[in-house]
Amino acid sequence: MSKNKYRLPFQGIWYIEYGGTKKKNSHSWSIPGQRYAYDFEIRKNNSPFHDDPTKNENYYSYLENIYAPADGWIIEIVDQYENTHITKDREIICDCDNPRGNHIIIQHEHGEYSTICHLEKGTIKAKIGDRIKEGDMIGKVGNSGNTQGPHIHFQIQLGIDPDYSKGVPITFKNAYYHNHKKRHLEKGIEIESR
């Protein structure tokens, strides 16, 4: 488990598309840094979008604010990619040379680093070297990188490299189950950030 306690990088009620502490819930168990990563999206009527699924603006998560999960220093920013196109069947694809797309890496206490991916180009509100506080707005949800629609990818790793550094299960400080009696944050449940 992470030594630091992290806030969810969003506000309100979101759905865990992938994530948790078990292999069956992970989308990238074989990638050390992403083993315990989460993909969060907003759903209404059990769907992440309305009307045409090929349009970013039809996704409930699109352009929602993303917040710093804890105090730290910005050590990496990529903010150059347009959004990945979305197919009718929502196949996972990548229209750029970086599966993370536009992303931020933040250094925290105890040698822990958070990586937040798939931000909208031009919305990142920080620069490398900035000291940020938990809850600072740092960008908006986009669809850049390896995606099937707008969402937030969030992980904690014990090193700078988001793929090869060891990932750790995240200790959350403000995650509440929404209409569920489950004990762990895992794929397929709704959680609320308070």
C-alpha positions in Angstrom: 0.0 0.0 0.0 1.1 3.6 -0.6 2.6 5.3 2.4 0.9 8.6 1.4 -2.9 9.0 1.4 -4.2 10.3 -1.8 -7.4 12.1 -2.8 -9.3 11.0 -5.8 -8.2 13.2 -8.8 -11.8 14.4 -9.4 -14.9 15.6 -7.7 -18.3 13.9 -7.6 -19.4 10.4 -8.4 -17.3 8.4 -10.9 -17.2 4.8 -12.1 -14.2 2.5 -11.9 -13.8 1.2 -15.4 -10.6 -0.7 -14.5 -8.6 -1.0 -11.4 -8.1 -2.4 -7.9 -5.7 -4.8 -6.2 -6.5 -8.0 -8.2 -5.3 -9.2 -11.6 -8.8 -9.7 -12.8 -9.7 -6.0 -12.4 -6.5 -4.6 -13.9 -6.1 -3.6 -17.5 -2.2 -3.7 -17.3 -1.3 -6.3 -14.7 1.9 -7.2 -16.6 3.2 -3.6 -16.6 4.8 -3.1 -13.2 4.0 0.6 -12.8 0.4 0.2 -13.9 -0.5 -3.0 -12.0 -2.7 -1.1 -9.5 -3.7 1.7 -11.8 -7.3 3.0 -12.0 -9.3 4.2 -15.0 -12.2 6.5 -13.8 -15.1 7.7 -15.9 -18.5 9.3 -15.3 -21.4 7.1 -16.2 -25.1 7.8 -16.5 -27.6 5.0 -17.0 -24.5 2.7 -16.9 -23.0 4.3 -20.0 -20.0 6.7 -20.3 -21.6 8.6 -23.2 -24.8 9.7 -24.8 -25.8 9.6 -28.4 -22.9 9.1 -30.8 -20.0 7.3 -29.1 -17.4 8.6 -31.6 -17.6 12.2 -30.4 -15.6 13.2 -27.3 -18.1 15.9 -26.3 -20.7 13.1 -25.8 -18.7 11.6 -22.9 -19.8 12.7 -19.5 -16.1 12.8 -18.3 -14.9 14.9 -21.1 -13.4 18.3 -20.0 -14.1 17.6 -16.3 -11.5 19.0 -13.9 -8.6 16.9 -12.7 -7.1 17.7 -9.3 -3.7 17.1 -7.7 -4.0 13.9 -5.5 -1.5 15.1 -2.9 1.1 17.8 -2.3 4.2 17.4 -4.5 6.4 18.7 -7.3 5.6 18.4 -11.0 8.5 16.5 -12.6 7.1 15.6 -16.0 4.5 17.2 -18.3 3.5 16.1 -21.8 1.0 18.4 -23.5 1.3 18.0 -27.2 -1.1 15.4 -28.4 -4.6 15.7 -30.0 -7.3 13.4 -28.9 -7.4 9.8 -30.1 -10.3 9.1 -32.4 -13.0 6.9 -31.1 -14.4 4.0 -33.1 -18.1 3.0 -33.1 -17.3 -0.2 -31.2 -15.0 1.8 -28.8 -11.9 -0.3 -29.6 -8.8 0.6 -27.6 -6.5 2.5 -29.9 -3.7 5.1 -29.8 -3.3 7.9 -32.3 0.1 9.1 -30.9 3.5 7.7 -30.1 2.9 7.7 -26.3 0.2 5.5 -24.7 -0.1 8.0 -21.8 -0.9 10.8 -24.2 -0.9 14.1 -22.5 0.0 13.4 -18.9 1.5 14.7 -15.6 3.9 13.0 -13.2 4.1 14.4 -9.6 6.7 13.5 -7.1 5.4 13.0 -3.5 6.8 12.2 -0.1 8.2 8.7 0.6 9.6 8.2 -2.9 6.1 7.9 -4.4 5.1 9.3 -7.8 1.6 9.8 -9.2 0.9 9.6 -12.9 -2.3 11.0 -14.4 -2.9 10.4 -18.1 -5.1 11.2 -21.1 -5.5 15.0 -20.4 -6.9 17.4 -22.9 -4.2 19.2 -24.9 -3.7 22.8 -23.7 -5.6 22.4 -20.3 -2.6 21.6 -18.1 -2.3 24.3 -15.4 1.2 23.7 -14.2 4.8 23.5 -15.4 7.8 21.3 -14.6 9.2 22.3 -11.2 6.0 23.7 -9.8 5.2 22.9 -6.2 1.5 22.0 -6.1 -0.9 21.4 -3.2 -3.5 18.6 -2.9 -6.7 19.7 -4.6 -5.1 22.2 -7.0 -6.8 22.0 -10.4 -4.1 20.6 -12.8 -5.9 20.0 -16.1 -9.0 18.6 -17.8 -10.0 15.1 -18.9 -9.3 14.5 -22.6 -8.8 11.4 -24.8 -5.2 11.5 -25.8 -3.1 8.3 -25.9 -4.2 4.7 -25.6 -7.9 5.0 -25.0 -11.4 4.0 -26.0 -13.0 7.2 -24.8 -12.4 10.1 -22.3 -11.4 9.0 -18.8 -8.7 9.5 -16.1 -5.9 7.0 -15.7 -4.4 7.3 -12.3 -1.5 5.3 -10.7 1.1 5.5 -8.0 4.6 4.1 -8.6 7.8 3.9 -6.6 10.0 5.8 -9.1 9.8 8.2 -12.0 9.1 5.6 -14.8 5.4 5.0 -15.0 5.9 1.6 -16.7 8.9 0.0 -15.1 8.9 1.4 -11.6 7.0 -0.7 -9.1 3.3 0.2 -8.8 1.7 0.1 -5.4 -2.0 -0.1 -4.3 -3.3 3.3 -3.6 -4.4 4.4 -0.1 -7.3 6.8 -0.7 -8.4 9.5 1.8 -11.6 10.7 0.3 -13.2 7.8 -1.5 -16.7 6.7 -0.5 -18.7 3.9 -2.0 -21.8 5.2 -3.8 -24.7 2.8 -3.2 -22.4 -0.2 -2.7 -21.4 -2.2 0.3 -18.1 -3.4 -1.1 -14.9 -3.2 1.0 -12.4 -2.5 -1.7 -12.2 0.0 -4.6 -12.4 -2.3 -7.6 -13.6 -2.4 -11.2 -17.3 -2.0 -11.7 -18.3 0.2 -8.7 -19.2 3.8 -8.4 -17.2 6.0 -5.9 -17.7 9.4 -4.6 -15.1 12.0 -3.9 -15.9 14.2 -0.9 
